[in-house]
């Protein structure tokens, strides 16, 4: 109360309560990437743009190919199907009985395929050149690809709506422009009841949107029940049969929604358990691989050590025995004395007797005389 806090007025207390309510709402509404409505808004805008472009391009193909085969427009009124048929036929003069099977696959009607064949034989269209026909086929192919892309985008929008707003999508379908005006309920109602059913449908759409926004596990149960209420109200306007009360319908919806939520949570828990098991197996496999790698590295180091020891032993065995026999140095660190080299031995003097000396001198004299005689003989021969 204002008496407990100094300076607190009723106006400031109301502002504080409003801020607290906003904070509580922001905390309750959790952000989820699978429930972002911006993707739905962009998809709806793109879908509308594709519808306009496909219609424009299809009309261009009709005018272009109608110059050659004008009767085809009345037989095939659908734009996408017309482009497919025009691309398949090409030159109408080449269409024959063999092409009926392909036409039936496109138009999904044997009578219509036969009508196209008969019209091609009696057509009032002008002949077309091969170059013009190539351009028409190329443009038709582009229009067909756009139509296929639109179908894929529509499926994406439906799946996104089932995730973000399942109740609203169950009630009215795709949330495009003219949400209420284009609803089938408005078209089925009588002219005098269109305004009343429009207001009732708007009320149910608001409820469905709020349920989708604030529910933790979105389900389509409430949307189905709200759709049943709209059907009952439409029957009440036409026949006067009283509909069920809103309280009864919501009680049934809450019971069914709780069952669905319990089933969804059970599936999520089951998926989470499987995910944890897979993660556990992956971690165990990684641990086993790491342990095996560590054991391999230890074995490699042991083998390397054993190999190094063997190499050392071989080197020791290959060393000469002389190196093993060398004296080891003394422990006290005293250096070994260098060995003295032995002195050279003196030559012994040979004792010669005097008789031998005389004989040797005579032999020397004889040798000198012989040398002189040889020299004289050589000089005489030269002269």
Secondary structure, DSSP 8 states (H G I E B T S, - for coil): -TTTSTT--HHHHHHHHHHHHHHHHHHHS---GGG-THHHHHHHHHHHHHHHHHHHHHHHHHHHHHTT-TTHHHH---HHHHHHHHHHH-SGGG--GGGHHHHHHHHS-HHHHHHHHHHHHT-------HHHHHHHHHHHHHHHHHHHHHHHHHHHHHHHHHHH-HHHHHHHSS--SSTTTTSHHHHHS-GGGHHHHHHHHHHHHHHHHHHHHH-SS--SHHHHHHHHHHHHHHHHHHH------HHHHHHHHHHHHHHHHHHHHHHHHHHHHHHHHHHHHHHHHHHHHHHHHHHHHHHHHHHHHHHHHHHHHHHHHHS-HHHHHS----TT---------------------HHHHHHHHHHHHHHHHHHHHHHHHHHHHH-
